[in-house]
Amino acid sequence: MESNKKYVIGLDFGTDSCRALVVDTYTGREMATGVSFYPRWKAGLYCDAHNNRYRQHPLDYIESMTEAVHIALSDLKEEEIASICGLCFDTTGSTPALTDRAGMPLALCPEFAEEPDAMFILWKDHTAVREAEQINALINKRNLDYLLYEGGTYSSEWVWSKVLHIINTNVAIKDAAYAWVEHCDWMTGLVTGNTIPEQIFRSRCAAGHKAMWHASWGLPSGEVLEELNPALKEMLPHLFTETHTSDTKAGELTPEWADRLGLPRGIAVAVGALDAHMGAVGASVAPGILTRIMGTSTCDIMVAGKDEVGGRCIKGICGQVDGSVLPGFVGFEAGQSAFGDIYAWFRKMLAWTLKDIPGGDARQKVLDGMLVELTREAQDMEPSEDGVVALDWMNGRRTPDADQNVKGAVAG
């Protein structure tokens, strides 16, 4: 019967937009979707591409989430909306923000409302290359285990590098910062009314792959963090020792957020996760299956049984974490820092050659034709050593061995 149906809503925060998806839990049928682009990000605010700085304002996330949910719900009947019983977030990562004591990103404080360093530091922000080198050098010098499950190299795309860079370069933010939070954890905490840094539910996916968290030691020690910057050690008591898998209930949707989003009050909210990991779940990831999640960048995701993995650590990848991706399995991540970014750049380059054609529609028609013809010609080419060779290390290299100093190339 219709009244017995149960639906869930998933919220996916990508690089450019928030997507809402309502699914029938019994059939898996997609009931409704909604998409909303981040307005400040779309306007190019708070970013400096020349210096690899990419920041996103928390208000972009709040406003786009609200709009995307309302768009999706507009396609449902009242009884269908009333049948929504659960909600979960996935987001890009590592996309952290420094917070105050209440767990609010500092950009939500009036004095930091326009300060990029107070905002979420997007996964593709590469301002922390020097700090990543500092972290790797210290861990290797001390012969510590913190990188065993991180592929052996810590990346400038990950949380400790980014937080260290901000507190190294911005005294006002360093003095105001109480803790840090990952985007996927903050969204969950926000709608459940639990953002206090010491209490908020922390995602196993984000902590294990990006923060050097492991069950046997927790986060890196205060001694190590102090050597990097004493402010990091001061934050440590306000962070976490426990993490949670994405099949865990983090709380319930508060009346305030239920009313703002147009959802039933008190529905269950699960612990959040990284977008590529949930993409792999959607692609039916299982042992022996490689899933490639292709967006602005690429993430290659696999899972394996704990007994099969044993004590082995895979070098060069972006982490292996017990309970990430699929609870009960070890999740593995690899990939490259650019994918859709490369196509967007190439399209922009082609469009520049057409700048003398009057009218946007006319240019668009010619550009579309060029892309179709180039695709056809590329399909007809046989791979060879002396043909076109592309090294896809645009935005640096994610795997093997994360290094944002290396460059991409197209030759031949």
C-alpha positions as CSV (number, residue, x, y, z in Angstrom):
1,M,0.0,0.0,0.0
2,E,1.1,3.6,-0.7
3,S,1.1,4.5,3.0
4,N,3.6,1.7,3.7
5,K,6.2,3.0,1.3
6,K,9.5,4.3,2.6
7,Y,11.7,6.8,0.9
8,V,15.1,8.2,1.7
9,I,16.8,11.4,0.5
10,G,20.5,11.7,-0.3
11,L,22.4,15.0,-0.7
12,D,25.5,15.0,-2.8
13,F,27.8,18.0,-2.6
14,G,30.1,18.1,-5.7
15,T,32.6,20.7,-6.7
16,D,30.0,23.0,-8.4
17,S,26.6,22.0,-7.1
18,C,24.4,20.2,-4.6
19,R,22.2,17.4,-5.9
20,A,19.2,16.0,-4.0
21,L,17.9,12.5,-4.8
22,V,14.8,10.8,-3.4
23,V,14.8,7.0,-3.7
24,D,12.2,4.3,-3.0
25,T,13.9,2.0,-0.4
26,Y,12.0,-1.1,-1.5
27,T,12.5,-0.9,-5.3
28,G,15.5,1.4,-5.6
29,R,13.5,3.6,-8.0
30,E,14.6,7.2,-8.3
31,M,11.5,9.2,-7.4
32,A,12.8,12.8,-7.7
33,T,15.9,14.9,-8.2
34,G,17.0,18.5,-7.7
35,V,20.2,20.4,-8.6
36,S,21.4,23.8,-7.3
37,F,24.7,25.4,-8.3
38,Y,26.6,27.3,-5.6
39,P,26.0,31.0,-6.3
40,R,29.2,32.5,-4.9
41,W,31.4,29.7,-6.3
42,K,29.7,30.1,-9.7
43,A,30.6,33.8,-9.6
44,G,34.2,33.0,-9.0
45,L,34.3,34.5,-5.6
46,Y,37.1,33.7,-3.0
47,C,39.3,31.8,-5.5
48,D,42.7,32.6,-7.0
49,A,43.3,30.1,-9.7
50,H,46.8,31.4,-10.4
51,N,47.8,30.5,-6.9
52,N,45.7,27.3,-6.7
53,R,43.4,28.7,-4.0
54,Y,39.9,27.3,-4.1
55,R,37.5,28.2,-1.2
56,Q,33.8,27.8,-0.8
57,H,31.5,29.7,1.5
58,P,29.4,27.7,3.9
59,L,26.4,29.8,2.9
60,D,26.8,28.3,-0.6
61,Y,26.2,24.9,0.9
62,I,23.2,25.9,3.0
63,E,21.5,27.8,0.2
64,S,22.1,25.2,-2.5
65,M,21.0,22.4,-0.2
66,T,17.8,24.1,0.6
67,E,17.0,24.9,-3.1
68,A,18.0,21.4,-4.3
69,V,15.7,19.7,-1.8
70,H,12.8,22.0,-2.6
71,I,13.2,21.3,-6.3
72,A,13.2,17.5,-5.7
73,L,10.2,17.6,-3.4
74,S,8.2,19.7,-5.9
75,D,7.9,16.5,-8.0
76,L,6.4,14.5,-5.1
77,K,2.9,14.2,-3.7
78,E,2.3,15.1,0.0
79,E,2.0,11.5,1.1
80,E,5.3,10.7,-0.7
81,I,7.1,13.5,1.2
82,A,5.6,12.2,4.4
83,S,7.1,8.8,3.7
84,I,10.7,10.1,3.6
85,C,12.3,8.5,6.7
86,G,16.0,9.0,6.3
87,L,18.7,11.4,5.0
88,C,22.4,11.2,4.3
89,F,25.2,13.5,3.0
90,D,28.2,12.9,0.8
91,T,30.6,15.7,0.0
92,T,34.0,16.3,-1.7
93,G,37.0,15.7,0.5
94,S,39.2,16.6,2.0
95,T,37.3,19.9,2.2
96,P,37.8,21.2,5.8
97,A,37.0,24.4,7.6
98,L,38.4,25.9,10.8
99,T,35.6,26.4,13.4
100,D,34.7,28.2,16.6
101,R,33.8,26.5,19.8
102,A,30.3,25.9,18.6
103,G,31.6,24.1,15.5
104,M,30.6,26.8,13.1
105,P,33.0,27.6,10.2
106,L,34.7,30.9,11.0
107,A,33.3,32.4,7.8
108,L,29.9,32.5,9.5
109,C,31.3,35.0,12.0
110,P,30.7,38.6,10.9
111,E,34.3,39.6,11.2
112,F,35.4,36.7,8.8
113,A,32.4,36.7,6.4
114,E,34.6,37.7,3.4
115,E,37.9,36.0,4.5
116,P,38.8,33.0,2.2
117,D,40.9,31.4,5.0
118,A,37.8,31.2,7.2
119,M,35.8,29.2,4.5
120,F,35.8,25.6,3.5
121,I,39.1,24.7,1.7
122,L,38.0,22.8,-1.3
123,W,39.6,19.4,-2.1
124,K,41.3,20.9,-5.2
125,D,43.0,23.8,-3.2
126,H,46.7,23.2,-3.6
127,T,48.0,26.1,-1.5
128,A,49.4,23.7,1.1
129,V,52.1,21.9,-1.0
130,R,54.9,23.2,1.3
131,E,53.0,22.1,4.4
132,A,52.5,18.6,2.9
133,E,56.2,18.3,2.4
134,Q,56.8,19.4,6.0
135,I,54.4,16.7,7.3
136,N,56.0,14.0,5.1
137,A,59.5,15.0,6.1
138,L,58.7,14.9,9.9
139,I,56.9,11.6,9.8
140,N,59.7,10.0,7.7
141,K,62.4,11.5,9.9
142,R,60.8,10.0,13.0
143,N,60.0,6.7,11.3
144,L,56.4,6.9,12.4
145,D,53.5,4.7,11.2
146,Y,51.0,7.5,10.4
147,L,51.4,7.0,6.6
148,L,51.2,3.2,6.6
149,Y,47.5,3.3,5.6
150,E,47.8,6.5,3.5
151,G,49.8,5.0,0.7
152,G,53.0,6.2,2.2
153,T,52.6,9.9,1.2
154,Y,50.6,12.7,2.7
155,S,48.9,15.0,0.2
156,S,48.5,18.8,0.1
157,E,44.8,18.0,-0.7
158,W,44.2,16.6,2.8
159,V,43.1,18.2,6.0
160,W,46.3,18.5,8.1
161,S,48.2,20.2,5.2
162,K,45.4,22.7,4.7
163,V,44.9,23.5,8.3
164,L,48.6,23.9,8.9
165,H,48.9,26.2,5.9
166,I,46.1,28.5,7.2
167,I,47.5,28.8,10.7
168,N,51.0,29.3,9.3
169,T,49.9,32.2,7.2
170,N,46.9,33.9,8.8
171,V,47.4,35.0,12.4
172,A,43.8,36.2,12.9
173,I,42.3,32.9,11.8
174,K,44.8,30.9,13.9
175,D,43.9,32.9,17.0
176,A,40.2,32.4,16.4
177,A,40.2,28.7,15.4
178,Y,39.1,26.2,18.0
179,A,38.9,23.1,15.9
180,W,38.4,21.9,12.3
181,V,35.6,20.0,10.6
182,E,35.2,18.1,7.3
183,H,32.4,19.2,5.0
184,C,30.6,15.9,5.2
185,D,30.6,15.9,9.0
186,W,29.5,19.5,9.3
187,M,26.4,19.1,7.1
188,T,25.3,16.1,9.2
189,G,26.0,18.0,12.5
190,L,24.2,21.1,11.2
191,V,20.8,19.5,10.4
192,T,20.9,17.3,13.6
193,G,21.8,20.2,15.9
194,N,25.1,18.7,16.9
195,T,28.1,20.7,15.6
196,I,30.1,20.9,18.9
197,P,33.6,19.8,17.8
198,E,34.1,17.3,20.7
199,Q,30.7,15.7,20.1
200,I,30.0,15.8,16.3
201,F,30.0,12.4,14.5
202,R,33.2,12.1,12.4
203,S,33.1,10.1,9.2
204,R,35.4,7.0,9.0
205,C,35.8,7.7,5.3
206,A,37.1,11.2,5.7
207,A,39.2,10.6,8.9
208,G,40.8,7.4,7.8
209,H,41.7,8.5,4.2
210,K,42.5,12.2,4.8
211,A,43.5,12.8,8.5
212,M,45.9,9.9,9.3
213,W,43.3,8.5,11.7
214,H,43.6,4.8,12.5
215,A,41.9,2.7,15.2
216,S,45.2,1.7,16.8
217,W,46.4,5.3,17.4
218,G,43.6,7.7,16.7
219,L,44.9,11.0,15.3
220,P,48.6,12.0,15.1
221,S,50.0,12.7,18.6
222,G,50.2,16.1,20.2
223,E,54.0,15.8,20.2
224,V,54.1,15.5,16.4
225,L,51.4,18.2,15.9
226,E,53.3,20.6,18.2
227,E,56.4,20.2,16.1
228,L,54.5,21.2,13.0
229,N,52.8,24.1,14.8
230,P,51.8,24.4,18.5
231,A,48.4,25.6,17.5
232,L,47.7,22.1,16.1
233,K,48.4,20.5,19.4
234,E,46.0,23.0,21.1
235,M,43.3,21.9,18.7
236,L,43.8,18.2,19.4
237,P,41.7,17.9,22.6
238,H,38.8,19.5,20.7
239,L,38.9,16.9,17.9
240,F,38.2,13.2,18.1
241,T,39.5,9.7,18.8
242,E,36.5,7.7,17.5
243,T,35.0,7.7,14.0
244,H,31.8,6.2,12.6
245,T,30.9,4.3,9.5
246,S,28.2,5.5,7.2
247,D,25.6,2.9,8.3
248,T,25.5,4.7,11.7
249,K,22.7,7.0,12.8
250,A,24.1,10.4,13.7
251,G,20.9,11.8,14.9
252,E,17.5,13.1,13.8
253,L,16.5,16.1,11.6
254,T,15.8,19.0,13.8
255,P,12.4,20.8,13.6
256,E,14.1,23.9,12.4
257,W,15.8,22.1,9.5
258,A,12.8,20.0,8.7
259,D,10.7,23.1,8.3
260,R,13.4,24.9,6.2
261,L,13.8,21.9,3.9
262,G,10.2,20.9,3.8
263,L,10.9,17.4,5.1
264,P,9.3,15.4,7.9
265,R,10.5,16.3,11.4
266,G,12.6,13.7,13.3
267,I,13.7,11.6,10.3
268,A,17.0,9.7,10.8
269,V,20.2,11.2,9.6
270,A,23.2,8.9,8.9
271,V,26.9,9.6,9.3
272,G,28.2,11.4,6.2
273,A,30.9,10.2,3.8
274,L,33.0,11.2,0.9
275,D,31.3,11.6,-2.5
276,A,33.4,9.1,-4.4
277,H,32.9,6.5,-1.8
278,M,29.2,6.8,-2.0
279,G,29.4,6.9,-5.8
280,A,31.1,3.5,-5.6
281,V,28.3,2.2,-3.4
282,G,25.8,3.4,-6.0
283,A,27.8,1.6,-8.7
284,S,27.5,-1.7,-6.8
285,V,31.1,-1.9,-5.6
286,A,32.1,-5.3,-4.3
287,P,35.3,-7.3,-3.8
288,G,37.0,-7.8,-7.2
289,I,35.2,-4.8,-8.8
290,L,37.0,-1.5,-9.6
291,T,34.7,1.5,-9.7
292,R,35.9,4.7,-11.3
293,I,34.1,7.8,-10.2
294,M,34.6,10.5,-12.8
295,G,33.9,14.1,-12.2
296,T,36.1,17.2,-11.8
297,S,38.7,14.7,-10.7
298,T,38.7,10.9,-10.8
299,C,38.6,8.5,-7.8
300,D,39.3,4.8,-8.3
301,I,37.6,2.8,-5.5
302,M,37.8,-0.8,-4.5
303,V,36.9,-2.9,-1.4
304,A,38.3,-6.1,0.0
305,G,37.6,-8.4,2.9
306,K,39.7,-7.9,6.0
307,D,41.0,-11.4,5.9
308,E,42.2,-11.0,2.3
309,V,44.0,-7.8,3.1
310,G,45.6,-9.0,6.3
311,G,48.5,-6.8,7.3
312,R,49.4,-5.7,3.8
313,C,49.7,-2.0,3.1
314,I,49.4,-0.8,-0.5
315,K,52.0,1.9,-1.4
316,G,51.2,4.9,-3.6
317,I,47.4,5.0,-3.2
318,C,45.2,7.5,-1.3
319,G,44.5,5.3,1.7
320,Q,43.1,1.9,2.8
321,V,40.6,2.2,5.7
322,D,38.6,-0.5,7.5
323,G,35.0,0.5,7.3
324,S,35.2,3.2,4.6
325,V,33.1,2.8,1.4
326,L,31.3,-0.4,2.6
327,P,31.2,-1.1,6.3
328,G,32.6,-4.5,7.1
329,F,35.2,-4.2,4.3
330,V,38.5,-2.4,3.8
331,G,38.0,0.5,1.3
332,F,40.8,1.5,-1.1
333,E,41.1,4.9,-2.9
334,A,43.3,6.1,-5.8
335,G,42.8,8.4,-8.8
336,Q,43.9,11.6,-10.4
337,S,43.5,15.3,-9.4
338,A,42.0,16.3,-12.7
339,F,39.5,14.8,-15.1
340,G,36.5,17.0,-15.9
341,D,38.9,20.0,-15.2
342,I,41.0,19.0,-18.2
343,Y,38.0,18.8,-20.5
344,A,36.7,22.2,-19.2
345,W,40.2,23.7,-19.9
346,F,40.4,22.2,-23.4
347,R,36.9,23.4,-24.2
348,K,37.9,26.9,-23.0
349,M,41.0,26.8,-25.2
350,L,38.9,25.8,-28.3
351,A,36.3,28.5,-27.5
352,W,39.1,31.2,-27.5
353,T,39.9,30.3,-31.1
354,L,36.3,31.2,-32.0
355,K,36.3,34.6,-30.3
356,D,35.8,36.5,-33.6
357,I,32.6,34.7,-34.5
358,P,29.7,37.1,-33.6
359,G,26.9,35.9,-31.3
360,G,27.1,33.3,-28.5
361,D,24.7,30.9,-30.1
362,A,26.8,30.8,-33.3
363,R,30.0,30.2,-31.4
364,Q,28.4,27.5,-29.4
365,K,27.2,25.7,-32.6
366,V,30.6,25.8,-34.1
367,L,32.2,24.6,-30.9
368,D,29.8,21.7,-30.5
369,G,30.6,20.7,-34.1
370,M,34.4,20.9,-33.4
371,L,34.1,18.7,-30.3
372,V,32.1,16.0,-32.2
373,E,34.6,16.0,-35.1
374,L,37.6,15.9,-32.7
375,T,36.0,13.0,-30.9
376,R,35.5,11.1,-34.1
377,E,39.1,11.6,-35.2
378,A,40.4,10.5,-31.8
379,Q,38.4,7.3,-32.0
380,D,40.0,6.5,-35.3
381,M,43.5,6.8,-33.9
382,E,45.4,3.7,-32.9
383,P,47.4,4.0,-29.6
384,S,51.2,4.1,-30.3
385,E,54.4,5.3,-28.8
386,D,54.9,8.0,-31.5
387,G,51.3,9.2,-31.5
388,V,49.6,11.6,-29.1
389,V,50.7,10.9,-25.5
390,A,48.9,12.6,-22.6
391,L,50.3,12.6,-19.1
392,D,47.2,13.4,-16.9
393,W,49.0,15.0,-14.0
394,M,47.0,18.3,-14.4
395,N,46.5,19.8,-10.9
396,G,49.4,17.6,-9.8
397,R,49.4,13.8,-9.2
398,R,47.1,12.0,-6.9
399,T,48.5,8.5,-7.5
400,P,51.0,6.9,-7.5
401,D,52.5,8.8,-4.6
402,A,50.6,12.1,-4.2
403,D,52.6,15.1,-5.5
404,Q,51.0,18.4,-6.5
405,N,54.4,19.7,-7.8
406,V,54.4,17.6,-10.9
407,K,52.8,18.8,-14.2
408,G,50.7,17.3,-16.9
409,A,51.6,17.2,-20.6
410,V,50.1,16.6,-24.0
411,A,52.7,15.7,-26.6
412,G,52.9,14.3,-30.2
